[in-house]
Amino acid sequence: MGKKSILIVIFVVCLFAGAGTGYLLAIKKYQPVMENLEIQVSTLTNEVSELEQENTVQKNQTAFLRTERDTLGQKNSILKADLERSERQLISFENRIAGLQSDLSLSQGKLDKILGVTVTQHYGWAYQGWDWNWDLPISLALYFEYLQTERPSLGSTYVELAKDTTDDVYIDKMVEHINNAALQQGFSELQKLDFVIAFVQSLPYTSDDVTTGYDEYPRYPIQTLFDRGGDCEDTSILVAALLDRLGYDVALLLLRNDSHMAVGVSLSTAYGTHYLYEGKKYLYLETTGDGWQVGEFPPDIKDGRAEVYPLRN
């Protein structure tokens, strides 16, 4: 080997020797830093991974909320439309209600005006050769009140119609007329009784199915006076009410098998067809037709048996 080659070898050896020493020094110096950096990188890597997972969850949640928002937005639009429609309908209903209330107020005013009317009914009949004419003012409101009153069933409950006190003021007016006429004409008790029967018998006979649409429609006394007529139970109830107020002991007579009603009056001064009830004699009074007097019995009544319902216990 020449001198030049030896120098090159020595140089190379020295170079590698110096490099190795430098590498070892560098390793020794930077190893801790590198380890720290590796730890930081690992930690950051884990944090990034966790954040990426959380980000994925957040993305999913955000997507869900966006979907919900869109859905709620659609629902909100529908609800807003429904609300607007309901508000329009409400305004329409309120306007209709206001209109109806106005109409109701007008109609009620008209009705009150009508019901405030007093109708004067005129009655004319003959008794003992004299013509009699009476007028009776009757409240239209009271008449309509009776139209709405429940009807009792057939039988003893008809007594309650004759004894009803709501129309007492009108019955009392009729009784006052009767007593004044009896006093002026000098009627006996029997004549006064016949006078009442003549008045009621003068009222036209009307069938319930024609005037009311019902097969049976018993009228209160004030209704018969207002209608100026009725059938057998109506006129019987009216006669019973008048005679009871005049102080007579009377009863309703129900001739069930003959589909008829009449009145019985307890008198010791008259004779004729009568019915016994608890030891008391009730003379027959026919309230329909003309000319029937106390104790006279219509021949067209075939059976004749009667149920007796006194107005006084």
Secondary structure by P-SEA (a helix, b strand, c coil): ccaaaaaaaaaaaaaaaaaaaaaaaaaaacaaaaaaaaaaaaaaaaaaaaaaaaaaaaaaaaaaaaaaaaaaaaaaaaaaaaaaaaaaaaaaaaaaaaaaaaaaaaaaaaaaaaaabbbbbbbbbccccbbbbbbbbbbaaaaaaaaaccccccccaaaaaaacccaaaaaaaaaaaaaaaaaaacccaaaaaaaaaaaaaacbbbbccccccccbbbbcaaaaaaaccccaaaaaaaaaaaaaaaccbbbbbbcccccccbbbbbcccccccccccccbbbbbbbccccccccccccccccccbbbbbbccc
